[in-house]
Amino acid sequence: MERTFVAIKPDGVKRGLIGKIIERFENKSYKIIGLKMINVTPEIAAKHYEEHVGKPFYEKLIRFITMGPIIAMVVEGKNAIKGVRHLVGKTNPDEADDGSIRADFSSFSTLNLVHASDSPQSAQREMELYFKEEELCPNYKNMFEIVLEELGE
């Protein structure tokens, strides 16, 4: 099973979409093994977005992610990075597939509700930025895993 980092951004929290967004991941049989609400400090934001330093939108990213609490999650499942990014949808909600979180709930690319890691390296770096290993709970089995075990997969 693969792990990835997901954050419900301040706009998703402020709009009261936490439950609806989390439900999308659970409906697709992803297992949430880490979950917490936090205020992102400017220092953490700078580390999170370090690959964008010097780009014209960098300061806006920092201001946005620090404007209110986020929901930080570690999501686990088969091909989680690719699958979660598909479920989240493209950055611009006008280009996101129908049924994706961004297509269904967002109207602006700057207020796009959710962040999802784009690679195994980013997922590892972001999970370590927001979670200690002892904060994760990977040992429970969700229904998807139970059924796979019963099928011998």
VEXTORVEX-357941 format. One record per atom (N, C-alpha, C): residue number from 1; residue in one letter; z, y, x. Coordinates in nm, 3 decimals, padded with zeros to 5 digits. Atoms other than C-alpha are relative to their C-alpha. Layout:
<r NUM, 'a', <Z, Y, X>>;
...
% end
This chain:
<r 1, 'm', <00.000, -00.118, 00.084>>;
<r 1, 'm', <00.000, 00.000, 00.000>>;
<r 1, 'm', <00.000, 00.124, 00.088>>;
<r 2, 'e', <00.014, -00.126, -00.074>>;
<r 2, 'e', <-00.078, 00.351, 00.114>>;
<r 2, 'e', <00.090, 00.106, -00.063>>;
<r 3, 'r', <-00.082, -00.110, 00.047>>;
<r 3, 'r', <00.144, 00.658, 00.088>>;
<r 3, 'r', <-00.073, 00.133, 00.020>>;
<r 4, 't', <00.055, -00.134, -00.013>>;
<r 4, 't', <00.043, 01.019, 00.032>>;
<r 4, 't', <00.101, 00.103, -00.050>>;
<r 5, 'f', <-00.086, -00.110, 00.043>>;
<r 5, 'f', <00.208, 01.356, -00.020>>;
<r 5, 'f', <-00.070, 00.077, -00.111>>;
<r 6, 'v', <00.048, -00.081, 00.113>>;
<r 6, 'v', <00.168, 01.549, -00.346>>;
<r 6, 'v', <00.104, 00.108, -00.027>>;
<r 7, 'a', <-00.090, -00.107, 00.042>>;
<r 7, 'a', <00.315, 01.884, -00.446>>;
<r 7, 'a', <-00.053, 00.062, -00.128>>;
<r 8, 'i', <00.032, -00.082, 00.116>>;
<r 8, 'i', <00.319, 02.042, -00.787>>;
<r 8, 'i', <00.038, 00.142, 00.043>>;
<r 9, 'k', <-00.019, -00.135, -00.053>>;
<r 9, 'k', <00.277, 02.405, -00.686>>;
<r 9, 'k', <00.077, 00.088, -00.098>>;
<r 10, 'p', <-00.080, -00.088, 00.086>>;
<r 10, 'p', <00.476, 02.699, -00.824>>;
<r 10, 'p', <-00.062, 00.031, -00.136>>;
<r 11, 'd', <00.061, -00.029, 00.130>>;
<r 11, 'd', <00.221, 02.768, -01.098>>;
<r 11, 'd', <00.017, -00.116, -00.096>>;
<r 12, 'g', <-00.023, 00.117, 00.085>>;
<r 12, 'g', <00.254, 02.412, -01.230>>;
<r 12, 'g', <00.143, -00.010, -00.046>>;
<r 13, 'v', <-00.142, 00.001, 00.036>>;
<r 13, 'v', <00.633, 02.435, -01.224>>;
<r 13, 'v', <00.027, 00.107, -00.105>>;
<r 14, 'k', <-00.026, -00.112, 00.091>>;
<r 14, 'k', <00.639, 02.776, -01.393>>;
<r 14, 'k', <-00.065, -00.019, -00.136>>;
<r 15, 'r', <00.067, 00.026, 00.127>>;
<r 15, 'r', <00.396, 02.659, -01.662>>;
<r 15, 'r', <00.060, -00.118, -00.076>>;
<r 16, 'g', <-00.065, 00.112, 00.068>>;
<r 16, 'g', <00.619, 02.361, -01.748>>;
<r 16, 'g', <-00.086, -00.124, -00.006>>;
<r 17, 'l', <00.092, 00.114, -00.001>>;
<r 17, 'l', <00.360, 02.099, -01.649>>;
<r 17, 'l', <00.048, -00.116, 00.087>>;
<r 18, 'i', <-00.051, 00.104, -00.091>>;
<r 18, 'i', <00.582, 01.885, -01.424>>;
<r 18, 'i', <-00.016, -00.139, -00.063>>;
<r 19, 'g', <00.005, 00.131, 00.065>>;
<r 19, 'g', <00.613, 01.596, -01.670>>;
<r 19, 'g', <-00.142, -00.048, -00.025>>;
<r 20, 'k', <00.139, 00.039, 00.029>>;
<r 20, 'k', <00.246, 01.599, -01.771>>;
<r 20, 'k', <-00.074, -00.040, 00.128>>;
<r 21, 'i', <00.067, 00.032, -00.127>>;
<r 21, 'i', <00.132, 01.598, -01.407>>;
<r 21, 'i', <00.052, -00.132, 00.056>>;
<r 22, 'i', <-00.056, 00.126, -00.050>>;
<r 22, 'i', <00.371, 01.322, -01.299>>;
<r 22, 'i', <-00.049, -00.117, -00.084>>;
<r 23, 'e', <00.047, 00.107, 00.089>>;
<r 23, 'e', <00.266, 01.118, -01.603>>;
<r 23, 'e', <-00.140, -00.048, 00.041>>;
<r 24, 'r', <00.135, 00.040, -00.042>>;
<r 24, 'r', <-00.095, 01.119, -01.473>>;
<r 24, 'r', <00.005, -00.101, 00.113>>;
<r 25, 'f', <-00.012, 00.094, -00.113>>;
<r 25, 'f', <00.012, 00.947, -01.151>>;
<r 25, 'f', <00.056, -00.133, -00.047>>;
<r 26, 'e', <-00.060, 00.124, 00.050>>;
<r 26, 'e', <00.230, 00.695, -01.332>>;
<r 26, 'e', <-00.097, -00.077, -00.089>>;
<r 27, 'n', <00.099, 00.068, 00.085>>;
<r 27, 'n', <-00.045, 00.620, -01.584>>;
<r 27, 'n', <-00.105, -00.073, 00.081>>;
<r 28, 'k', <00.096, 00.067, -00.088>>;
<r 28, 'k', <-00.270, 00.523, -01.293>>;
<r 28, 'k', <00.067, -00.104, 00.089>>;
<r 29, 's', <-00.078, 00.103, -00.070>>;
<r 29, 's', <00.000, 00.284, -01.163>>;
<r 29, 's', <00.041, 00.039, 00.142>>;
<r 30, 'y', <-00.057, -00.042, -00.127>>;
<r 30, 'y', <00.096, 00.493, -00.863>>;
<r 30, 'y', <00.152, 00.004, -00.013>>;
<r 31, 'k', <-00.146, 00.005, -00.002>>;
<r 31, 'k', <00.460, 00.462, -00.765>>;
<r 31, 'k', <00.051, 00.124, 00.073>>;
<r 32, 'i', <-00.060, -00.117, -00.062>>;
<r 32, 'i', <00.659, 00.776, -00.693>>;
<r 32, 'i', <00.126, -00.046, 00.071>>;
<r 33, 'i', <-00.112, 00.051, -00.079>>;
<r 33, 'i', <00.894, 00.684, -00.409>>;
<r 33, 'i', <00.086, 00.112, 00.058>>;
<r 34, 'g', <-00.077, -00.117, -00.041>>;
<r 34, 'g', <01.014, 01.037, -00.328>>;
<r 34, 'g', <-00.031, 00.114, -00.094>>;
<r 35, 'l', <00.019, -00.107, 00.097>>;
<r 35, 'l', <01.067, 01.330, -00.561>>;
<r 35, 'l', <00.114, 00.100, 00.012>>;
<r 36, 'k', <-00.103, -00.103, 00.000>>;
<r 36, 'k', <01.249, 01.661, -00.532>>;
<r 36, 'k', <-00.061, 00.136, -00.028>>;
<r 37, 'm', <00.039, -00.139, 00.022>>;
<r 37, 'm', <01.233, 02.024, -00.639>>;
<r 37, 'm', <00.059, 00.081, 00.114>>;
<r 38, 'i', <-00.048, -00.082, -00.111>>;
<r 38, 'i', <01.255, 02.267, -00.348>>;
<r 38, 'i', <-00.068, 00.136, -00.002>>;
<r 39, 'n', <00.061, -00.129, -00.030>>;
<r 39, 'n', <01.191, 02.627, -00.257>>;
<r 39, 'n', <-00.057, -00.010, 00.141>>;
<r 40, 'v', <00.065, 00.009, -00.131>>;
<r 40, 'v', <00.941, 02.630, 00.029>>;
<r 40, 'v', <00.029, 00.130, 00.075>>;
<r 41, 't', <-00.027, -00.117, -00.084>>;
<r 41, 't', <01.052, 02.863, 00.307>>;
<r 41, 't', <-00.130, 00.044, 00.068>>;
<r 42, 'p', <00.119, -00.043, -00.075>>;
<r 42, 'p', <00.797, 03.074, 00.496>>;
<r 42, 'p', <-00.025, -00.087, 00.124>>;
<r 43, 'e', <00.015, 00.085, -00.118>>;
<r 43, 'e', <00.863, 02.851, 00.800>>;
<r 43, 'e', <-00.066, -00.134, -00.036>>;
<r 44, 'i', <00.061, 00.127, 00.044>>;
<r 44, 'i', <00.782, 02.529, 00.613>>;
<r 44, 'i', <-00.143, 00.026, -00.045>>;
<r 45, 'a', <00.135, -00.033, 00.045>>;
<r 45, 'a', <00.481, 02.697, 00.451>>;
<r 45, 'a', <-00.095, 00.017, 00.118>>;
<r 46, 'a', <00.082, -00.021, -00.119>>;
<r 46, 'a', <00.350, 02.800, 00.794>>;
<r 46, 'a', <-00.037, -00.134, 00.064>>;
<r 47, 'k', <00.030, 00.134, -00.054>>;
<r 47, 'k', <00.377, 02.438, 00.916>>;
<r 47, 'k', <-00.095, -00.076, -00.092>>;
<r 48, 'h', <00.084, 00.071, 00.097>>;
<r 48, 'h', <00.221, 02.304, 00.595>>;
<r 48, 'h', <-00.146, 00.045, 00.012>>;
<r 49, 'y', <00.136, -00.056, -00.002>>;
<r 49, 'y', <-00.082, 02.534, 00.624>>;
<r 49, 'y', <-00.046, 00.040, 00.139>>;
<r 50, 'e', <00.032, -00.041, -00.137>>;
<r 50, 'e', <-00.106, 02.554, 01.005>>;
<r 50, 'e', <-00.148, -00.010, 00.035>>;
<r 51, 'e', <00.144, 00.013, -00.030>>;
<r 51, 'e', <-00.471, 02.441, 01.007>>;
<r 51, 'e', <-00.082, 00.117, -00.054>>;
<r 52, 'h', <00.070, -00.115, 00.058>>;
<r 52, 'h', <-00.560, 02.757, 00.811>>;
<r 52, 'h', <00.036, 00.133, 00.066>>;
<r 53, 'v', <-00.039, -00.123, -00.069>>;
<r 53, 'v', <-00.404, 03.010, 01.051>>;
<r 53, 'v', <-00.128, 00.073, 00.045>>;
<r 54, 'g', <00.114, -00.081, -00.040>>;
<r 54, 'g', <-00.648, 03.295, 01.109>>;
<r 54, 'g', <-00.109, 00.011, -00.105>>;
<r 55, 'k', <00.100, -00.007, 00.107>>;
<r 55, 'k', <-00.851, 03.230, 00.794>>;
<r 55, 'k', <00.038, 00.112, -00.096>>;
<r 56, 'p', <-00.030, -00.115, 00.085>>;
<r 56, 'p', <-00.881, 03.517, 00.546>>;
<r 56, 'p', <00.097, -00.029, -00.115>>;
<r 57, 'f', <-00.086, 00.035, 00.114>>;
<r 57, 'f', <-00.689, 03.329, 00.274>>;
<r 57, 'f', <00.138, -00.051, 00.040>>;
<r 58, 'y', <-00.126, 00.058, -00.050>>;
<r 58, 'y', <-00.398, 03.214, 00.495>>;
<r 58, 'y', <00.123, 00.069, -00.059>>;
<r 59, 'e', <-00.118, -00.072, 00.049>>;
<r 59, 'e', <-00.150, 03.485, 00.393>>;
<r 59, 'e', <00.020, -00.022, -00.150>>;
<r 60, 'k', <-00.010, 00.025, 00.145>>;
<r 60, 'k', <-00.229, 03.429, 00.024>>;
<r 60, 'k', <00.058, -00.140, -00.025>>;
<r 61, 'l', <-00.056, 00.135, 00.013>>;
<r 61, 'l', <-00.155, 03.055, 00.067>>;
<r 61, 'l', <00.151, 00.002, 00.020>>;
<r 62, 'i', <-00.142, -00.006, -00.031>>;
<r 62, 'i', <00.182, 03.134, 00.222>>;
<r 62, 'i', <00.076, 00.069, -00.114>>;
<r 63, 'r', <-00.067, -00.071, 00.110>>;
<r 63, 'r', <00.274, 03.386, -00.050>>;
<r 63, 'r', <00.006, -00.086, -00.126>>;
<r 64, 'f', <00.007, 00.081, 00.121>>;
<r 64, 'f', <00.166, 03.149, -00.325>>;
<r 64, 'f', <00.099, -00.116, 00.003>>;
<r 65, 'i', <-00.085, 00.120, -00.006>>;
<r 65, 'i', <00.353, 02.837, -00.209>>;
<r 65, 'i', <00.148, 00.037, 00.007>>;
<r 66, 't', <-00.139, -00.043, -00.010>>;
<r 66, 't', <00.671, 03.041, -00.151>>;
<r 66, 't', <00.045, 00.085, -00.119>>;
<r 67, 'm', <-00.035, -00.089, 00.112>>;
<r 67, 'm', <00.667, 03.231, -00.485>>;
<r 67, 'm', <00.092, -00.065, -00.104>>;
<r 68, 'g', <-00.089, 00.070, 00.092>>;
<r 68, 'g', <00.877, 02.970, -00.665>>;
<r 68, 'g', <00.014, -00.144, 00.044>>;
<r 69, 'p', <-00.021, 00.139, -00.042>>;
<r 69, 'p', <00.993, 02.610, -00.648>>;
<r 69, 'p', <-00.124, -00.086, -00.018>>;
<r 70, 'i', <00.102, 00.103, 00.013>>;
<r 70, 'i', <00.760, 02.317, -00.598>>;
<r 70, 'i', <00.069, -00.132, -00.029>>;
<r 71, 'i', <-00.044, 00.139, 00.009>>;
<r 71, 'i', <00.794, 01.951, -00.684>>;
<r 71, 'i', <-00.071, -00.074, 00.112>>;
<r 72, 'a', <00.054, 00.076, -00.112>>;
<r 72, 'a', <00.745, 01.753, -00.364>>;
<r 72, 'a', <00.012, -00.149, -00.032>>;
<r 73, 'm', <00.000, 00.142, 00.032>>;
<r 73, 'm', <00.649, 01.387, -00.404>>;
<r 73, 'm', <-00.066, -00.082, 00.110>>;
<r 74, 'v', <00.071, 00.102, -00.077>>;
<r 74, 'v', <00.560, 01.084, -00.200>>;
<r 74, 'v', <-00.045, -00.103, -00.101>>;
<r 75, 'v', <00.062, 00.091, 00.096>>;
<r 75, 'v', <00.323, 00.867, -00.399>>;
<r 75, 'v', <-00.057, -00.118, 00.076>>;
<r 76, 'e', <00.043, 00.122, -00.067>>;
<r 76, 'e', <00.246, 00.508, -00.309>>;
<r 76, 'e', <-00.089, -00.081, -00.093>>;
<r 77, 'g', <00.087, 00.087, 00.077>>;
<r 77, 'g', <-00.032, 00.277, -00.421>>;
<r 77, 'g', <-00.123, -00.039, 00.080>>;
<r 78, 'k', <00.122, 00.046, -00.065>>;
<r 78, 'k', <-00.357, 00.109, -00.334>>;
<r 78, 'k', <-00.097, 00.118, 00.012>>;
<r 79, 'n', <00.091, -00.112, -00.028>>;
<r 79, 'n', <-00.593, 00.365, -00.171>>;
<r 79, 'n', <00.053, 00.131, -00.058>>;
<r 80, 'a', <-00.066, -00.114, 00.064>>;
<r 80, 'a', <-00.345, 00.634, -00.274>>;
<r 80, 'a', <-00.061, 00.135, 00.038>>;
<r 81, 'i', <00.051, -00.131, -00.041>>;
<r 81, 'i', <-00.493, 00.920, -00.070>>;
<r 81, 'i', <-00.128, 00.034, -00.076>>;
<r 82, 'k', <00.127, -00.025, 00.070>>;
<r 82, 'k', <-00.844, 00.891, -00.212>>;
<r 82, 'k', <00.020, 00.004, -00.152>>;
<r 83, 'g', <-00.021, 00.007, 00.144>>;
<r 83, 'g', <-00.727, 00.794, -00.561>>;
<r 83, 'g', <00.074, 00.119, -00.056>>;
<r 84, 'v', <-00.077, -00.115, 00.046>>;
<r 84, 'v', <-00.472, 01.072, -00.592>>;
<r 84, 'v', <-00.085, 00.126, 00.006>>;
<r 85, 'r', <00.086, -00.120, -00.008>>;
<r 85, 'r', <-00.721, 01.334, -00.473>>;
<r 85, 'r', <-00.104, 00.001, -00.112>>;
<r 86, 'h', <00.094, 00.007, 00.113>>;
<r 86, 'h', <-00.970, 01.212, -00.734>>;
<r 86, 'h', <00.070, 00.038, -00.130>>;
<r 87, 'l', <-00.079, -00.030, 00.120>>;
<r 87, 'l', <-00.700, 01.231, -01.002>>;
<r 87, 'l', <00.035, 00.149, -00.009>>;
<r 88, 'v', <-00.031, -00.143, -00.005>>;
<r 88, 'v', <-00.607, 01.584, -00.892>>;
<r 88, 'v', <-00.125, 00.083, -00.031>>;
<r 89, 'g', <00.125, -00.073, 00.024>>;
<r 89, 'g', <-00.971, 01.701, -00.891>>;
<r 89, 'g', <-00.030, 00.100, 00.110>>;
<r 90, 'k', <00.043, -00.096, -00.100>>;
<r 90, 'k', <-01.166, 01.946, -00.679>>;
<r 90, 'k', <00.081, 00.129, -00.010>>;
<r 91, 't', <-00.078, -00.124, -00.008>>;
<r 91, 't', <-00.998, 02.271, -00.570>>;
<r 91, 't', <-00.038, 00.099, -00.110>>;
<r 92, 'n', <00.048, -00.089, 00.106>>;
<r 92, 'n', <-01.212, 02.476, -00.806>>;
<r 92, 'n', <-00.003, -00.079, -00.130>>;
<r 93, 'p', <-00.005, 00.078, 00.125>>;
<r 93, 'p', <-01.127, 02.354, -01.159>>;
<r 93, 'p', <-00.132, -00.005, -00.075>>;
<r 94, 'd', <00.132, 00.002, 00.064>>;
<r 94, 'd', <-01.478, 02.447, -01.276>>;
<r 94, 'd', <-00.089, -00.110, 00.055>>;
<r 95, 'e', <00.078, 00.106, -00.064>>;
<r 95, 'e', <-01.613, 02.181, -01.037>>;
<r 95, 'e', <00.070, -00.135, -00.008>>;
<r 96, 'a', <-00.079, 00.124, 00.007>>;
<r 96, 'a', <-01.341, 01.921, -01.102>>;
<r 96, 'a', <-00.051, -00.090, -00.111>>;
<r 97, 'd', <00.043, 00.098, 00.101>>;
<r 97, 'd', <-01.427, 01.603, -01.292>>;
<r 97, 'd', <00.084, 00.013, -00.126>>;
<r 98, 'd', <-00.073, 00.002, 00.126>>;
<r 98, 'd', <-01.334, 01.599, -01.660>>;
<r 98, 'd', <00.107, -00.108, 00.007>>;
<r 99, 'g', <-00.111, 00.095, -00.002>>;
<r 99, 'g', <-01.000, 01.427, -01.701>>;
<r 99, 'g', <00.090, 00.015, 00.122>>;
<r 100, 's', <-00.087, -00.022, -00.116>>;
<r 100, 's', <-00.866, 01.542, -01.364>>;
<r 100, 's', <00.106, 00.104, -00.037>>;
<r 101, 'i', <-00.110, -00.093, 00.027>>;
<r 101, 'i', <-00.545, 01.743, -01.351>>;
<r 101, 'i', <-00.050, 00.144, 00.003>>;
<r 102, 'r', <00.047, -00.139, -00.011>>;
<r 102, 'r', <-00.718, 02.060, -01.235>>;
<r 102, 'r', <-00.100, 00.036, -00.110>>;
<r 103, 'a', <00.095, -00.029, 00.108>>;
<r 103, 'a', <-01.002, 02.034, -01.490>>;
<r 103, 'a', <00.072, 00.019, -00.132>>;
<r 104, 'd', <-00.069, -00.004, 00.128>>;
<r 104, 'd', <-00.757, 01.978, -01.773>>;
<r 104, 'd', <00.102, 00.114, -00.013>>;
<r 105, 'f', <-00.111, -00.094, 00.010>>;
<r 105, 'f', <-00.484, 02.229, -01.685>>;
<r 105, 'f', <-00.017, 00.133, 00.073>>;
<r 106, 's', <00.013, -00.119, -00.082>>;
<r 106, 's', <-00.618, 02.495, -01.448>>;
<r 106, 's', <-00.126, 00.078, -00.034>>;
<r 107, 's', <00.115, -00.085, 00.025>>;
<r 107, 's', <-00.855, 02.789, -01.484>>;
<r 107, 's', <-00.048, 00.074, 00.124>>;
<r 108, 'f', <00.031, -00.077, -00.120>>;
<r 108, 'f', <-00.852, 02.944, -01.136>>;
<r 108, 'f', <00.018, -00.086, 00.124>>;
<r 109, 's', <-00.015, 00.080, -00.122>>;
<r 109, 's', <-00.908, 02.794, -00.792>>;
<r 109, 's', <00.122, 00.041, 00.080>>;
<r 110, 't', <-00.121, -00.040, -00.072>>;
<r 110, 't', <-00.619, 03.000, -00.653>>;
<r 110, 't', <00.126, -00.051, -00.068>>;
<r 111, 'l', <-00.113, 00.057, 00.075>>;
<r 111, 'l', <-00.385, 02.869, -00.926>>;
<r 111, 'l', <-00.039, -00.141, -00.044>>;
<r 112, 'n', <00.054, 00.132, 00.028>>;
<r 112, 'n', <-00.481, 02.504, -00.902>>;
<r 112, 'n', <00.105, -00.110, -00.011>>;
<r 113, 'l', <-00.110, 00.087, 00.045>>;
<r 113, 'l', <-00.142, 02.345, -00.978>>;
<r 113, 'l', <00.053, -00.102, 00.099>>;
<r 114, 'v', <-00.043, 00.118, -00.077>>;
<r 114, 'v', <-00.133, 02.060, -00.727>>;
<r 114, 'v', <-00.062, 00.001, 00.140>>;
<r 115, 'h', <00.051, 00.028, -00.135>>;
<r 115, 'h', <-00.167, 01.986, -00.357>>;
<r 115, 'h', <00.007, -00.150, 00.020>>;
<r 116, 'a', <-00.001, 00.142, -00.037>>;
<r 116, 'a', <-00.262, 01.637, -00.239>>;
<r 116, 'a', <-00.059, -00.014, 00.139>>;
<r 117, 's', <00.047, 00.020, -00.138>>;
<r 117, 's', <-00.301, 01.527, 00.122>>;
<r 117, 's', <-00.143, -00.052, 00.001>>;
<r 118, 'd', <00.142, 00.036, -00.006>>;
<r 118, 'd', <-00.662, 01.481, 00.232>>;
<r 118, 'd', <-00.034, -00.108, 00.101>>;
<r 119, 's', <00.026, 00.103, -00.101>>;
<r 119, 's', <-00.623, 01.223, 00.510>>;
<r 119, 's', <00.131, -00.071, 00.034>>;
<r 120, 'p', <-00.123, 00.067, -00.042>>;
<r 120, 'p', <-00.377, 00.969, 00.648>>;
<r 120, 'p', <00.085, 00.086, 00.095>>;
<r 121, 'q', <-00.073, -00.084, -00.094>>;
<r 121, 'q', <-00.285, 01.214, 00.926>>;
<r 121, 'q', <00.072, 00.113, -00.074>>;
<r 122, 's', <-00.062, -00.107, 00.079>>;
<r 122, 's', <-00.220, 01.500, 00.681>>;
<r 122, 's', <00.113, -00.055, -00.085>>;
<r 123, 'a', <-00.104, 00.060, 00.084>>;
<r 123, 'a', <-00.025, 01.270, 00.450>>;
<r 123, 'a', <00.126, -00.026, 00.082>>;
<r 124, 'q', <-00.116, 00.029, -00.084>>;
<r 124, 'q', <00.203, 01.158, 00.734>>;
<r 124, 'q', <00.071, 00.128, 00.041>>;
<r 125, 'r', <-00.059, -00.128, -00.043>>;
<r 125, 'r', <00.257, 01.512, 00.862>>;
<r 125, 'r', <00.073, 00.069, -00.116>>;
<r 126, 'e', <-00.059, -00.068, 00.115>>;
<r 126, 'e', <00.327, 01.651, 00.515>>;
<r 126, 'e', <00.120, -00.076, -00.056>>;
<r 127, 'm', <-00.117, 00.076, 00.044>>;
<r 127, 'm', <00.558, 01.366, 00.412>>;
<r 127, 'm', <00.119, 00.027, 00.091>>;
<r 128, 'e', <-00.108, -00.025, -00.096>>;
<r 128, 'e', <00.761, 01.420, 00.730>>;
<r 128, 'e', <00.052, 00.143, -00.009>>;
<r 129, 'l', <-00.041, -00.140, 00.015>>;
<r 129, 'l', <00.770, 01.796, 00.665>>;
<r 129, 'l', <00.097, 00.017, -00.117>>;
<r 130, 'y', <-00.078, -00.018, 00.122>>;
<r 130, 'y', <00.926, 01.755, 00.320>>;
<r 130, 'y', <00.106, -00.107, -00.026>>;
<r 131, 'f', <-00.092, 00.110, 00.028>>;
<r 131, 'f', <01.111, 01.421, 00.331>>;
<r 131, 'f', <00.049, -00.066, 00.128>>;
<r 132, 'k', <-00.053, 00.090, -00.101>>;
<r 132, 'k', <01.338, 01.224, 00.558>>;
<r 132, 'k', <-00.025, -00.142, -00.052>>;
<r 133, 'e', <00.028, 00.138, 00.040>>;
<r 133, 'e', <01.268, 00.850, 00.554>>;
<r 133, 'e', <00.107, -00.055, -00.094>>;
<r 134, 'e', <-00.108, 00.051, 00.085>>;
<r 134, 'e', <01.609, 00.780, 00.399>>;
<r 134, 'e', <00.000, 00.060, -00.140>>;
<r 135, 'e', <00.012, -00.058, 00.134>>;
<r 135, 'e', <01.518, 01.000, 00.102>>;
<r 135, 'e', <-00.101, -00.077, -00.087>>;
<r 136, 'l', <00.102, 00.076, 00.074>>;
<r 136, 'l', <01.240, 00.759, 00.001>>;
<r 136, 'l', <00.059, -00.129, -00.056>>;
<r 137, 'c', <-00.049, 00.120, 00.069>>;
<r 137, 'c', <01.294, 00.468, -00.239>>;
<r 137, 'c', <-00.117, -00.096, -00.025>>;
<r 138, 'p', <00.120, 00.084, 00.017>>;
<r 138, 'p', <01.008, 00.224, -00.177>>;
<r 138, 'p', <00.028, -00.142, -00.049>>;
<r 139, 'n', <-00.032, 00.141, 00.022>>;
<r 139, 'n', <01.193, -00.098, -00.263>>;
<r 139, 'n', <-00.001, -00.046, -00.144>>;
<r 140, 'y', <00.010, 00.046, 00.138>>;
<r 140, 'y', <01.164, -00.100, -00.640>>;
<r 140, 'y', <-00.146, -00.037, -00.029>>;
<r 141, 'k', <00.136, 00.041, 00.037>>;
<r 141, 'k', <00.861, -00.262, -00.806>>;
<r 141, 'k', <-00.035, 00.059, -00.136>>;
<r 142, 'n', <00.046, -00.046, 00.131>>;
<r 142, 'n', <00.663, -00.093, -01.079>>;
<r 142, 'n', <-00.078, -00.113, -00.066>>;
<r 143, 'm', <00.066, 00.106, 00.077>>;
<r 143, 'm', <00.481, -00.293, -01.346>>;
<r 143, 'm', <-00.130, -00.046, 00.066>>;
<r 144, 'f', <00.124, 00.034, -00.068>>;
<r 144, 'f', <00.152, -00.281, -01.154>>;
<r 144, 'f', <00.025, -00.102, 00.112>>;
<r 145, 'e', <-00.031, 00.091, -00.109>>;
<r 145, 'e', <00.311, -00.451, -00.852>>;
<r 145, 'e', <00.048, -00.136, -00.053>>;
<r 146, 'i', <-00.049, 00.125, 00.060>>;
<r 146, 'i', <00.484, -00.712, -01.071>>;
<r 146, 'i', <-00.116, -00.083, -00.049>>;
<r 147, 'v', <00.117, 00.072, 00.051>>;
<r 147, 'v', <00.156, -00.806, -01.239>>;
<r 147, 'v', <-00.084, -00.054, 00.115>>;
<r 148, 'l', <00.076, 00.046, -00.114>>;
<r 148, 'l', <-00.026, -00.825, -00.904>>;
<r 148, 'l', <00.066, -00.121, 00.066>>;
<r 149, 'e', <-00.073, 00.114, -00.055>>;
<r 149, 'e', <00.245, -01.057, -00.771>>;
<r 149, 'e', <-00.020, -00.125, -00.084>>;
<r 150, 'e', <00.019, 00.114, 00.090>>;
<r 150, 'e', <00.213, -01.279, -01.076>>;
<r 150, 'e', <-00.141, -00.056, 00.010>>;
<r 151, 'l', <00.138, 00.045, -00.016>>;
<r 151, 'l', <-00.162, -01.296, -01.018>>;
<r 151, 'l', <-00.027, -00.054, 00.140>>;
<r 152, 'g', <00.014, 00.051, -00.137>>;
<r 152, 'g', <-00.103, -01.387, -00.653>>;
<r 152, 'g', <-00.081, 00.091, 00.088>>;
<r 153, 'e', <00.078, -00.095, -00.083>>;
<r 153, 'e', <-00.265, -01.073, -00.512>>;
<r 153, 'e', <00.091, 00.084, 00.084>>;
% end
